Amino acid sequence: MGPLKGFRIIEIAGLGAAPYAAMMLADLGAEVVRVDRAGGNADTPANSPLLRNRRSIVVDLKKPEGVETVLALCEKADALIEAFRPGVAERLGIGPEACRARNPRLVYGRMTGWGQQGPLAQSAGHDLNYIGLTGLLNQIGPTGGKPVVPLNVIGDFGGGGLLMAYGLVCALLEMTRSGKGQVVDAAMLDGALSFMAMFFGYRAEGQFIDAPGANFLGGGAHYYDVYACADGKFLSVAPIEPAFYRAFIERLELDAERFLPAGYPAYGKEQIEQLWPELKRELEGLFKTRPRDEWAALFEGLDACVTPVLSLEEAPSHPHNRAREAFVEVGGILQNAPAPRFSRSVAAAPKAPVAVGSSRDEVIGEWRLDPQLVARARAAGALA
């Protein structure tokens, strides 16, 4: 089930972004076999949703028989994902040339933070470093303050894992037409940079200030911000378009003569430096007079783009999330449902992660690996 049914993908076990890419592909029907190290990875819990929907074999890549096993799997696969620093896969013997020599149709996905070339290609890094180098991080933070640290979903999961999944599917689509595989270089730096496309346009028009909280979509505007309420919970306020902004003002019975001229699109220096902060302070005082859910109820059913900021504990119970079945329980853990959704090739319900190495015999049999190779790998301790 799912639109990727029939595709076979090898995932060389890694951290964070690479397992996320494999999860996305497996959620949508691809058969993904995870090549694990003995004992798995201590940084990824054994029951993590990131590991769902695939099978696991343990292969020792430090032994020639282990390398030969992965190359044999490549002969039967459509794609492979690895997340080593540049050159490591080649040193292990499972780089793109070695793998694609066995299967020219193979799509070889390479997941890194900095990319395969450039002065930083061999350097260590994390999400915060990648989004910092793109200029993206400098836009996130309070007005007049320093950039704030977001969860590692921008560089790692969006700019990296999702980019890898997208790139892999694009290359697989092209492979079905050309009959040839290729290498996909998915760098978190590139993915994070692509998120800034709209803002490059604003900047070219002189409508973008390069600083935290200075732009209307970055928290600078009073009509696009998060406000604390009387109970310490928060409300997200985002009535950007004029019709929504007017509805927002009318529902709160605000002074239209003061608020309406300060709405979108108001890019004048006076608006940004004087009027926006003044109106924001007024709204801050107003929203602190009632608890969050009272404000949410006041705006319910009105196109004013005001919604509660929910915790992870609260989110599954929200009526919209329940109606969408946005959360699913797998293996006793409440987690994200597969996305996106398809009208015909519907994805199956996710399956809980399997124990590390528990799929060895299934994979050997279904992928029809050479029995003599398997015997050698077992004898050498390369196929636990």
Number of C-alpha atoms within 10 A of each C-alpha: 15 18 17 17 16 12 16 21 27 25 25 23 23 22 15 18 28 29 25 24 25 31 25 23 28 28 28 25 23 23 22 24 25 26 23 21 19 15 11 18 14 7 9 15 12 18 16 14 22 23 23 23 25 24 24 26 22 22 27 21 21 11 16 14 23 26 19 20 23 20 21 20 24 27 19 17 21 24 28 27 26 21 22 18 18 19 11 13 18 14 9 14 19 20 18 21 14 14 23 22 13 16 21 18 21 27 30 27 25 25 28 27 30 25 20 18 10 9 9 12 16 16 11 11 13 14 23 19 16 25 24 17 14 17 15 23 22 17 22 22 20 17 18 11 12 15 18 14 11 13 11 16 16 22 31 30 23 19 27 29 29 23 26 31 21 16 18 28 16 13 21 23 13 15 18 11 8 10 12 16 21 19 18 20 19 27 25 31 24 20 25 28 18 14 16 13 10 9 16 13 12 12 12 9 9 10 17 17 15 14 22 22 23 22 20 24 17 17 20 23 27 27 28 20 19 18 22 21 21 15 12 11 16 22 21 19 20 22 23 21 14 14 11 17 22 20 17 23 17 13 13 14 9 15 10 12 8 11 17 14 12 21 21 15 12 15 17 12 9 11 16 19 12 11 18 21 16 13 16 18 11 13 17 15 13 15 17 17 13 14 17 23 17 13 19 16 13 12 18 13 9 13 14 23 20 23 19 19 19 15 10 8 7 9 16 19 13 10 10 11 12 13 10 9 12 15 18 17 14 19 15 9 13 12 16 15 18 20 11 10 13 11 6 9 14 15 22 14 15 22 16 20 20 16 14 20 21 14 17 18 11 13 16 16 11 8 15 12 16 12 11 9 15 19 13 16 22 15 12 15 14 22 22 17
